[in-house]
Amino acid sequence: MARPMDLTPKKYEVIKTRTGAEIMGMTRDTGKGLEITLPMVCHLTAMPGSSSSQCVFYPYAPLSADETVLFPYDHIAHRSSVNEQFIPLYDNASASWFKMIENKSIPLKEKNEEFEDRVRDAMSKILRTENEYLEEELELLEEEDISKKTIH
């Protein structure tokens, strides 16, 4: 049986939060705030050598198991209707995300050993360089100290 909240109209909106985040989703006004279903963040990138842009949607709260987020009204800077050109892109991205949440099939890789090795090597080089620099400085300070003692 349908609940009254399921029958409440929802619409596509772009929400700008007071912290500056811009979120797109299906919205519904509640007594407590604005409920956003499958909130997504849109990232537009100009394509080099082209007059078009690439549009990628990312989940707003990817670690959450909930498909809705409730924003208190005082956390919202402004709301606006969505440019209709983005609705099919949002629908595809949010439907895919919802399916992954529902099926517990979010593609995750626990550990990236190659990345960790590269970071470890870079840090080793930085630390080695800093240590070599410190050793050179210590030698210079010792030489200065020795020369001051012999002059006086």
N, C-alpha and C positions, 0 to 999 in steps of 0.2 A: 504494500500500500504506500502511495506517495505521501511524503511528509509535506507540510505547508512550506517549509524552506526549499524543498525541491521544486515547488511550483512558482517560487518567487523569480521574477525575470532577472536574468543575468545579461551583462553586456560586456563587450570588449572595451578595455580602457588601458591607458598608460598612466601609471601613478608615479609621481616624483615624491620621494620621501624627504623628510627634513634633513636626513643625513646625505642626500644627494643621489641615492640609488634611484634608477629609473626601471620600473617593472611593468611588464605587460601581462595581462591575464583577463580571465572572466571575473567580473566583479559583482558583488551583491551587498547592498547596504543592510546592516544589522543594527540592532540597538547598541551594540558595544563597539562597532567600528566597521571597517570595510573588509569584507571577506574576499580574498582573491584566490580563485581556483587555478591550479597549475601555473603559479607565477613564474615568469621567465624573464631573463635579462637579454636584451638584443644587442649584438655587437655588429656594427656596420664597418666594413673595411673597403676603401676605394681600391679598385683593381688597377694595378699599374698598366699604363698603355691602353686603358679602356675608359669609357665614360660610364661604366656600370660599377655597382658596389656588391660585395658579398655580404649576405645577411645570415648570421648564425645566432640561434637562440640557445641559451644556457639556462638550466634550472636556477631559480633564485635561492632555494634552500636545498641543495642536492643531498644533504645528509639526513633530511627529514623523511619520515615514513608517511607523513600527512600530505594529502594532495591540495589542501587549502591552508592559507595563512590569514590570520586576522590582524589587521592593522588598526590600532586605535586612531580615531580621526585626527587627534592632535599630533600624530606622527607623519601626516600627509601634508606636503607643501602645496601640491596641486594635482588635479585629475584632468584628463582630456580623452576625447574619443580617439580611437586608433585609426590611422591611415589605412583604408581598406586594402591596400596593396600588400600589407604585411599579414593580414588575417590568415590566408592559406599557409604561409610559412610558419606562423605561430601554431596553427592547428596541427600541422604535420609534426613539429618538434614536440609540442605538448602531448600529443597522442602517443608518440614514440616513448617519451619519458614516462607517461602514465603506465604504459604497457610494461616497461622495465620495472617500475615500482611494484606493480601488481604481481608480476611473475617472479619477482626477486631475481632479475636477470641483468642488473646493471653491470656492465663489463668493468671489472676492477682488476688491477694488477697490484698485488701486495707489495712487491719489492722490485725495484729496478736496480739490479746489481751493477749494470754498466754505468748508469748515472752515478751511483754511489762511488764507484771506483774513480770516475772522472773527478768528482768533487774531492775525494780523498787525495788524489794526485795533485790537484790544484792547491789544496790547502797545504800539502806537504811542501810544495815549491814555495809558497808564500812564507811558510814558517821557516824553511831552510834559508830563504833569502833574508828574512828578518834576523835569524840567528847569526848568519854570516855577517850581516851589517853590525849587529851588536858586538860580535867578537872583534871586528875591525875597530869599532869605536873604543872598546875596552883597551885594545892594544895601543891606540893613539893616546888615550888618557893615561895609561901607564907610562908611555914614553914621555908625555908632558910632565907627569909627576916626577919621573926620574930626572929629567933635565932641570926641573926647578930645584930639586934637592942638590944636584951637583953644582949649579950656578951659585947658590947661596952658601 
